[in-house]
């Protein structure tokens, strides 16, 4: 189903069992969409026909919410020195796409990108500076820098966006007390606080969300459960995750929504799409102005040569539902056969 933001908002309210007639004074919900990792590389080869052509099958879906967010893996820059240096053998990956990519993402419907992840410094400080400049020129907002809180007014509601990753050069996911304080500051100035995390182990074996700290290649990737619960306790309205490169379950915690991972979204020549790694999604959520989840939809996507394509079979929705029941038996949302999310 493709519809405008206002129509989708009404549909999501209906799915949640709400009635505009019964509560005529209720403010309209805020609709937002989240996708997983986006990684492009000039050196490895860009999608033929450009990003607009490559994402044409999902273009309308990306514009079907008031705010659309994604996790930007790598830099939008030219030149500089790769973090990989002479490392080979597939053990190091550095992503660098043209600065003009920012404008293409904005035209496709993205409003904000998260920069807190393990590829934001793939080309050092020069790469990050060029990325920030490219995003600014394109009018594409960002979050994830140390201490950064990004504010936007959406549908008359002031929203805050805060991105975290387990690195000191980003808002640090490993420092939970500091993260709680940052979220509390955001909540003081915004009705809704959206937290984005890049956390957890990676690969086909990382489908489940474990308890405790996760590691990958010897690196501390944080404790996603503890972190997500802590920032919601501090005032976050929703937590949106990326990093594992696979689908993970979705938790309901204190009435709030935590989506631990949607897998990858764009990985042309950069990210694997073999087997379960090809499962992806667009998560659409309707939030009341005070943060309660009114409804939503998990839109199943499958990567074809690293490019997102709608999947009518709803395979990733079924996978996410199964994982949610297994990993969060006492706290998950009801998901309909077409991916409709009910509180």
C-alpha positions in Angstrom: 0.0 0.0 0.0 1.4 3.4 -1.0 -0.3 6.5 0.4 0.4 10.0 1.4 1.6 10.9 4.9 -1.8 12.1 6.0 -3.6 9.1 4.6 -1.1 6.7 6.1 -1.5 8.4 9.5 -5.2 7.9 9.4 -4.8 4.3 8.3 -2.4 3.6 11.2 -4.8 5.1 13.7 -7.5 2.8 12.3 -5.1 -0.2 12.6 -4.4 0.7 16.3 -8.2 0.9 17.0 -8.2 4.7 17.5 -11.2 6.9 16.5 -10.8 10.5 15.4 -14.5 11.0 15.9 -14.4 9.7 19.5 -11.4 12.0 20.3 -11.8 15.0 18.1 -9.2 17.1 20.1 -6.4 14.5 19.7 -3.4 15.9 17.9 -2.5 14.2 14.7 0.1 11.4 14.9 3.7 11.8 13.6 4.7 9.2 11.0 8.3 8.3 10.6 10.2 5.7 8.6 13.5 3.9 9.3 15.7 1.8 7.0 18.9 0.0 7.7 22.5 0.5 6.6 23.3 2.5 3.4 26.8 1.9 2.0 28.1 3.1 -1.3 31.6 3.1 -2.8 33.1 4.9 -5.7 36.0 2.5 -5.7 33.9 -0.6 -5.7 31.5 0.7 -8.2 28.3 2.7 -8.0 24.8 1.5 -9.1 24.3 1.7 -12.8 22.0 4.5 -13.8 22.6 6.4 -10.6 21.0 6.2 -7.2 17.6 7.5 -8.4 17.3 4.7 -10.9 18.6 2.1 -8.5 16.1 3.0 -5.8 13.1 3.7 -8.1 11.2 0.6 -7.0 11.1 1.9 -3.4 11.0 5.7 -4.1 7.3 6.1 -3.3 7.7 4.1 0.0 10.5 6.4 1.2 8.3 9.5 0.7 5.3 8.0 2.5 6.0 9.5 6.0 6.7 12.8 7.5 10.2 11.9 8.4 12.4 9.3 6.8 15.8 8.2 8.3 18.6 5.9 7.4 22.1 4.9 8.6 24.8 6.3 6.4 27.8 3.9 6.4 30.9 5.5 5.1 31.7 9.0 3.8 30.5 11.4 1.1 33.9 12.6 0.0 36.8 12.5 -2.5 40.5 11.9 -1.9 42.1 11.4 1.4 43.6 8.3 3.0 41.5 5.2 3.6 41.6 3.7 7.1 42.5 0.4 5.5 45.8 1.6 4.1 47.5 -1.5 2.6 45.3 -4.0 4.5 43.8 -6.6 2.2 42.3 -10.0 2.3 38.8 -8.8 3.0 39.5 -7.9 6.6 39.0 -4.1 6.2 36.3 -2.2 4.4 36.3 1.6 3.8 33.4 3.2 1.9 33.6 6.5 0.1 30.8 7.8 -2.2 30.6 11.1 -4.2 29.4 14.1 -2.2 26.6 14.5 -4.7 25.1 11.4 -3.1 23.7 13.6 -0.3 21.5 15.5 -2.8 20.2 12.2 -4.3 19.3 10.8 -0.9 17.4 14.0 -0.1 15.6 13.9 -3.5 14.6 10.2 -2.8 12.9 11.2 0.4 15.4 11.0 3.2 15.2 13.8 5.8 18.0 12.7 8.2 20.9 10.3 8.3 22.7 8.8 11.3 26.5 9.2 11.2 27.3 7.3 14.3 28.7 4.0 13.1 32.0 2.2 12.4 32.4 3.6 8.9 32.0 7.4 9.6 35.8 7.8 9.8 36.7 5.5 6.9 38.6 8.5 5.3 39.6 10.3 8.5 38.7 13.8 9.5 38.8 15.0 5.9 36.2 12.5 4.9 33.9 13.4 7.8 34.3 17.2 7.1 33.4 16.7 3.5 30.4 14.5 4.4 29.1 17.2 6.8 29.5 19.8 4.1 27.8 17.7 1.5 24.8 17.0 3.8 24.6 20.7 4.6 24.5 21.7 0.9 21.8 19.1 0.2 19.6 20.2 3.2 19.9 16.7 4.6 20.0 16.7 8.4 22.3 14.4 10.4 22.9 13.2 13.9 25.5 11.0 15.7 28.4 13.4 16.4 29.6 13.6 20.0 26.9 15.3 22.1 24.8 16.1 19.0 21.1 16.6 19.3 19.2 17.4 16.1 15.9 19.2 16.4 13.1 19.3 13.8 9.5 20.5 13.9 7.2 18.0 12.3 3.5 18.4 12.1 3.6 21.1 14.7 5.5 18.8 17.1 9.1 19.4 18.1 11.2 16.3 17.7 14.8 15.4 18.7 17.1 12.9 17.0 20.1 11.4 18.7 22.5 8.8 17.2 24.9 6.5 19.2 27.6 4.0 18.3 30.3 2.3 20.5 33.0 4.8 19.6 34.5 7.9 21.2 34.3 9.9 17.9 30.5 9.5 18.0 27.9 9.9 20.7 29.3 7.0 22.7 26.9 4.0 23.1 29.3 2.5 25.6 28.8 5.3 28.1 25.2 4.7 29.2 25.1 7.4 31.9 26.2 10.0 29.4 23.7 8.8 26.9 20.9 9.0 29.5 21.9 12.6 30.2 22.0 13.5 26.5 18.5 12.0 26.0 17.2 13.8 29.1 18.5 17.1 27.6 16.8 16.3 24.3 13.5 15.6 26.1 13.6 18.9 27.9 13.3 20.7 24.5 11.3 18.2 22.4 8.0 16.3 22.8 9.4 13.2 20.9 13.0 11.9 21.1 14.1 9.4 18.5 17.3 7.5 19.4 19.3 5.7 16.7 21.8 3.1 17.6 24.5 1.2 15.7 25.3 -1.7 17.9 25.7 -5.5 18.2 27.5 -8.3 16.5 27.4 -8.8 12.7 26.5 -11.4 10.1 24.2 -14.3 9.5 24.8 -15.6 13.0 23.7 -12.4 14.7 19.9 -12.7 14.2 19.1 -13.0 17.9 19.4 -10.1 20.3 21.4 -11.6 23.3 21.5 -10.4 26.9 24.8 -8.7 27.9 27.6 -7.1 25.9 28.2 -8.1 22.3 31.6 -8.3 20.6 32.6 -8.5 16.9 36.2 -9.2 15.8 37.3 -8.5 19.3 35.6 -5.1 19.4 33.1 -4.1 22.1 29.8 -3.4 20.3 27.9 -2.5 23.4 24.9 -4.0 25.2 21.9 -3.1 22.9 19.2 -4.2 25.3 20.6 -2.4 28.3 21.3 0.7 26.3 17.8 0.8 24.6 16.0 0.4 27.9 18.2 3.1 29.6 17.4 5.7 27.0 13.7 4.9 27.0 13.8 5.3 30.8 15.4 8.7 30.2 12.7 9.8 27.9 13.2 8.4 24.4 10.1 7.7 22.4 11.5 5.1 20.0 14.8 3.4 19.5 15.8 2.5 15.9 18.8 0.1 15.4 21.3 -0.9 12.7 24.7 -2.6 12.5 24.2 -6.4 12.6 23.4 -6.4 8.8 20.6 -8.8 9.5 17.0 -8.5 10.7 16.5 -8.7 14.5 13.4 -8.8 16.6 11.4 -5.8 17.7 10.7 -5.2 21.4 7.9 -3.4 23.2 9.4 -1.8 26.4 7.3 0.4 28.6 4.9 0.9 25.7 7.8 2.2 23.5 9.2 0.5 20.4 12.7 -0.8 19.9 13.7 -2.1 16.5 17.1 -3.6 17.1 18.0 -4.0 13.4 16.4 -3.8 9.9 19.4 -5.3 8.2 20.9 -3.5 5.2 19.1 -1.2 2.8 21.7 -0.3 0.1 24.8 -2.3 -0.3 25.7 -2.4 -3.9 29.2 -4.0 -4.2 29.7 -3.1 -0.5 27.6 -5.4 1.7 26.8 -9.0 1.3 23.2 -10.0 0.4 23.7 -13.8 0.5 20.9 -15.8 2.2 19.4 -14.1 5.3 21.6 -11.1 4.7 19.3 -10.2 1.8 16.3 -9.7 4.2 15.6 -6.0 4.8 12.7 -3.7 5.6 11.2 -0.2 5.8 9.7 0.4 9.3 6.8 2.9 9.3 5.6 4.0 12.7 2.9 6.4 13.9 3.6 8.1 17.2 1.3 10.1 19.3 2.7 13.6 20.2 3.6 12.2 23.7 5.4 9.2 22.2 2.9 6.3 22.5 3.0 3.9 19.5 -0.4 4.1 17.7 0.4 1.6 15.0 2.7 1.0 12.1 3.8 -1.3 9.3 6.8 -3.5 8.7 7.3 -3.3 4.9 9.3 -6.3 3.7 12.3 -5.6 1.4 14.7 -8.0 -0.3 18.1 -6.9 -1.6 18.8 -7.8 -5.2 22.6 -7.3 -5.9 22.6 -5.0 -2.9 19.6 -2.9 -4.0 16.2 -2.8 -2.2 13.2 -4.3 -3.8 9.7 -4.7 -2.3 9.0 -8.3 -1.3 5.3 -9.2 -1.7 5.9 -12.5 0.2 6.5 -10.6 3.4 9.4 -12.9 4.3 11.3 -10.4 6.5 8.1 -9.6 8.4 7.7 -13.2 9.2 11.3 -13.5 10.2 11.1 -10.4 12.4 7.9 -11.7 14.0 9.5 -15.1 14.8 12.6 -13.4 16.3 10.4 -11.0 18.4 8.5 -13.9 19.9 11.7 -15.8 20.7 13.8 -13.0 22.0 11.1 -10.8 23.7 8.4 -13.3 24.7 7.0 -10.9 27.4 7.2 -7.7 25.4 6.5 -7.5 21.7 4.0 -5.9 19.4 1.3 -7.9 17.5 2.2 -8.1 13.9 -0.4 -8.9 11.2 0.3 -11.1 8.2 0.9 -8.1 6.0 3.3 -6.5 8.5 0.7 -4.3 10.2 1.9 -3.4 13.7 -0.7 -3.1 16.5 0.0 -1.8 20.0 
